[in-house]
Amino acid sequence: MQYIVYIIYSESMNKYYKGSCEDFSIRLAQHNAGRNKSTKPGIPWVLKHSELFNSLKEARAREAHIKKMKSRKYIETLILSNQ
């Protein structure tokens, strides 16, 4: 099983959201259906960056690292590095 760390973007809010999960297609559908309180105002969300991991522990650690950076510039550098 693989796990994904993802960064999605809302144009209407000009905001990035970072998360991790097992099945990204389901998770993105949940974000765009308004099932998450923090992302509901930003619908629609689009994927901007993702990284795959072999364990949930690794994925959560990476997600925590990205969130700990608290930097939009860092996030945009990640996104640009994968294009």
N, C-alpha and C positions, 0 to 999 in steps of 0.2 A: 504494500500500500504506500502511495506517495501522498505527501501533504504539501500544500501551497501557501506561500506568503504572498499577499497581493496588495497592490495599491490601486485604488479606484479613484476616479475624479468626477466631480460634479461641476459642470460649467456654470449652472445657475448660481451656485454658492461660491464658485472659484475656490474649491476646497478639495483636499486629498483625504482619503480614509485608508488606514492601514489595518490589515487583518490577516488571519490564517484560518485554514479549514482543510477538510478532506476532499470535498467535492465543490469546486469553485462554481460550476454552472448553477448548482442549487443555491449556493450562497449569494451569488450575484442576483439571481431571481428574487431572493428574499429581500435584499437591499432595495431592488427596484419595485417591489410590491409594497414597500412601506412597512415591512415587518420589524425593522430595526429603528428604535426611537431616534438614535443619533443620525441616521442617514435618511430618514423619511423626508425631511425638507429639501434634500438635494437631488431627488429623482429627476432625471435618469442619471445613473452612475455608469461609467465606462472604465474598462480595465486599462491601466497605463503601464503596469509593471508586475511581473510575477517571478517567483523563484521556487523551485521544487526541492523537497527534502524527503529523506527516507523515514524519518520519524517525526512524530508530533512534537517531541521534546526539542528537536533541532529547529523546527519551524517556529515554535513559540519563542525560542531564544532569539532567533533572527528578527521576528516581529518586535520583540521587546527592544532589541538593539536599534531598530529603525525608529521606533517611537521615542526612545531615550534621546536620540539626536535632536529632536524638537526643532528641526530645520527644514524649511521648505526648499532651500537651496540644495540640501543633501538629497531630498526626495527627487527633485528635478534632475540632479546629476545622475542618480540611479536610472531614471527613466531614459535620459539621453544616452547613457552608456549601453543600453540594450537596443538601440534603434539602428 
